């Protein structure tokens, strides 16, 4: 429900607590927050704790970029296209993640980088993508967004951009209405032979018949290559 409703970690916590009750916490000496300032303190503390644990995992060296991500970025750069990252996460978390997974060179080579801190409205609001298009100096219709959730897809579509979906285990059961293409990953990999290329994106060769459908288990149907 949260993945389909609210973008960003802090907004998710606030949305959940507002509907299910604010928890007691050691942050407030074992009581629930009584004011908005105390609510903000609790959320900020939880977010900082989560970010620290997340960065420990990313920085361990055991986590790699999803298959095809680096290849597609390099293809786009070689083709002279502009590259941007738009994330609903906090800036410190996104910067740490990108530097570790993309490498310093690819990160510094981004033409635009926006995090959840940079815009007042989070996905599914299209603001972050609209701002990115403005900073890139391109029309939204010229942009192709790679997303992994319904919230991200809604944001991209509302911004007037094309969107392909590479779903994750936690979003694989979502419907993704309006996605130009739905794939398990950008590929290719040992378990997924399909490969999304910059060439086909530029030439618009992704037609409706090329969309990959999947069942609720996230498995590809028989015969899909």
KAWOBEL-V672187 format. One record per residue. N is the residue number from 0. PHI is phi in degrees with one decimal (* if undefined). NEAR is the number of other C-alpha atoms within 8 Angstrom. D_LAST is the distance of its C-alpha to the last C-alpha in Angstrom with 1 decimal. Layout:
N_PHI_NEAR_D_LAST + N_PHI_NEAR_D_LAST
//
This chain:
0_*_4_31.3 + 1_-65.4_7_32.2 + 2_-64.2_10_28.7 + 3_-95.7_8_28.8 + 4_-122.7_8_32.4 + 5_-129.7_13_33.7 + 6_-102.0_13_32.6 + 7_93.0_12_34.2 + 8_-66.8_9_35.7 + 9_-63.6_9_39.3 + 10_-60.0_9_38.7 + 11_-62.7_11_36.7 + 12_-62.8_9_39.6 + 13_-63.0_9_42.2 + 14_-60.9_9_40.3 + 15_-68.8_9_40.1 + 16_-65.5_10_43.6 + 17_-64.5_8_45.1 + 18_-97.8_6_43.8 + 19_-119.7_6_44.2 + 20_98.1_7_47.3 + 21_-80.2_8_47.9 + 22_-81.5_8_48.0 + 23_-74.1_9_50.9 + 24_-154.7_10_50.4 + 25_-63.4_7_52.3 + 26_-58.7_7_51.8 + 27_-115.8_11_54.5 + 28_57.5_6_56.6 + 29_82.3_8_54.9 + 30_-127.4_9_55.0 + 31_-80.7_9_52.7 + 32_-63.1_12_52.9 + 33_-106.6_6_55.7 + 34_-132.5_6_55.2 + 35_-64.0_7_52.5 + 36_-63.4_6_53.4 + 37_-72.0_10_52.9 + 38_-62.6_10_49.5 + 39_-62.9_8_48.5 + 40_-62.3_8_49.8 + 41_-63.6_12_47.8 + 42_-64.0_11_44.5 + 43_-61.8_9_45.1 + 44_-66.8_9_45.9 + 45_-62.8_8_42.9 + 46_-63.0_10_40.6 + 47_-64.0_8_42.3 + 48_-63.9_8_41.9 + 49_-63.0_8_38.2 + 50_-61.8_9_37.7 + 51_-61.6_8_39.6 + 52_-65.6_8_37.6 + 53_-63.5_8_34.3 + 54_-66.7_11_35.4 + 55_-61.8_8_36.5 + 56_-67.5_10_33.0 + 57_-65.0_12_31.5 + 58_-78.1_10_34.3 + 59_-70.2_7_33.9 + 60_89.3_7_31.4 + 61_-87.4_7_29.1 + 62_-104.1_9_26.8 + 63_-118.4_6_24.3 + 64_-63.3_8_22.5 + 65_-63.4_7_19.0 + 66_-52.9_10_16.3 + 67_92.8_12_16.1 + 68_-64.5_9_19.2 + 69_-65.8_9_21.6 + 70_-60.3_7_19.5 + 71_-66.3_12_19.1 + 72_-63.4_9_22.8 + 73_-66.1_8_23.8 + 74_-63.3_10_21.9 + 75_-63.5_12_23.6 + 76_-64.1_10_26.9 + 77_-65.2_7_26.6 + 78_-85.0_6_26.0 + 79_82.0_6_29.2 + 80_-86.1_7_27.7 + 81_-88.3_9_29.5 + 82_-122.4_10_28.1 + 83_-141.9_10_29.3 + 84_-121.7_8_28.9 + 85_-127.8_10_30.1 + 86_-123.4_9_30.4 + 87_-81.9_12_32.5 + 88_-73.5_11_33.6 + 89_-65.9_11_37.0 + 90_-60.2_10_37.4 + 91_-60.7_6_38.5 + 92_-69.0_10_35.5 + 93_-67.9_11_33.0 + 94_-60.2_8_34.9 + 95_-60.9_9_35.0 + 96_-63.8_11_31.3 + 97_-64.6_10_30.3 + 98_-63.6_10_32.7 + 99_-77.8_10_31.5 + 100_-91.7_10_27.7 + 101_-92.2_11_27.7 + 102_94.2_9_30.9 + 103_-60.3_8_34.1 + 104_-62.9_7_33.3 + 105_-66.1_8_30.2 + 106_-63.8_10_32.0 + 107_-66.5_6_35.1 + 108_-83.5_6_33.1 + 109_-64.5_11_31.8 + 110_-80.8_8_33.4 + 111_-156.9_10_33.8 + 112_-141.8_9_33.7 + 113_-127.8_13_34.6 + 114_-118.5_13_35.0 + 115_-60.1_13_36.2 + 116_-70.6_10_39.7 + 117_-86.5_7_39.6 + 118_-133.9_9_39.3 + 119_-74.9_6_41.3 + 120_-115.1_7_38.6 + 121_-95.7_14_35.3 + 122_-55.5_15_31.9 + 123_-83.6_12_31.2 + 124_-64.3_10_34.0 + 125_-80.2_14_32.8 + 126_-53.7_12_35.7 + 127_-62.5_14_34.0 + 128_-76.6_11_31.5 + 129_-65.5_10_34.3 + 130_-62.8_8_36.5 + 131_-61.3_13_33.7 + 132_-61.7_12_33.4 + 133_-63.0_9_37.2 + 134_-70.5_8_37.4 + 135_-78.8_9_34.7 + 136_74.2_6_36.6 + 137_-128.0_9_33.6 + 138_-78.3_8_33.1 + 139_-53.0_10_30.7 + 140_-66.6_7_28.8 + 141_-88.1_7_28.0 + 142_-98.3_10_26.4 + 143_-119.8_9_22.8 + 144_-102.6_9_22.8 + 145_-105.1_8_20.2 + 146_-126.3_11_21.2 + 147_-132.6_11_20.4 + 148_-146.2_13_22.7 + 149_-63.1_12_24.1 + 150_-59.6_13_27.3 + 151_-64.0_11_25.8 + 152_-61.6_16_23.9 + 153_-62.1_12_27.2 + 154_-64.0_14_29.0 + 155_-64.1_14_26.8 + 156_-64.2_12_26.9 + 157_-66.8_9_30.6 + 158_-82.6_11_31.1 + 159_85.3_8_29.6 + 160_-111.0_13_26.5 + 161_-71.4_12_22.9 + 162_-147.9_14_20.8 + 163_-112.2_13_17.2 + 164_-111.7_15_16.7 + 165_-116.6_12_15.5 + 166_-72.0_14_16.9 + 167_-111.2_8_18.8 + 168_-54.7_6_19.8 + 169_-86.5_6_22.9 + 170_-120.9_11_21.3 + 171_-67.1_10_18.1 + 172_-89.7_9_20.1 + 173_-74.6_7_21.3 + 174_-81.4_5_20.5 + 175_55.6_10_20.3 + 176_-65.9_4_21.8 + 177_92.9_6_21.8 + 178_-67.5_11_18.9 + 179_-71.8_12_17.4 + 180_-155.7_12_13.9 + 181_-125.3_13_13.0 + 182_-134.6_12_10.8 + 183_-66.4_9_11.7 + 184_-159.9_11_12.7 + 185_-72.7_14_13.0 + 186_62.6_11_11.6 + 187_-84.9_11_10.8 + 188_-144.6_7_12.1 + 189_-62.9_5_12.4 + 190_-99.4_4_10.9 + 191_-143.6_9_8.2 + 192_-77.2_9_6.5 + 193_-67.9_8_6.1 + 194_-130.9_8_9.7 + 195_-91.3_10_12.1 + 196_-115.4_8_14.9 + 197_-63.3_9_18.5 + 198_-58.6_6_18.5 + 199_-72.9_10_16.2 + 200_-68.6_11_18.2 + 201_-63.8_7_21.4 + 202_-83.9_6_20.7 + 203_66.2_7_19.4 + 204_-85.6_7_16.2 + 205_-83.7_10_14.5 + 206_-98.9_8_15.4 + 207_-59.3_7_15.6 + 208_-67.9_4_13.1 + 209_-88.3_7_10.4 + 210_-63.8_11_11.2 + 211_-97.8_9_9.1 + 212_-95.5_8_11.4 + 213_-147.8_9_12.4 + 214_-90.6_9_15.5 + 215_-67.8_7_18.6 + 216_-84.5_7_17.6 + 217_83.2_10_14.9 + 218_-88.5_7_12.3 + 219_-70.5_9_8.8 + 220_-66.6_8_9.4 + 221_-58.2_4_8.8 + 222_91.0_4_6.3 + 223_-79.3_6_3.8 + 224_-124.2_4_0.0
//
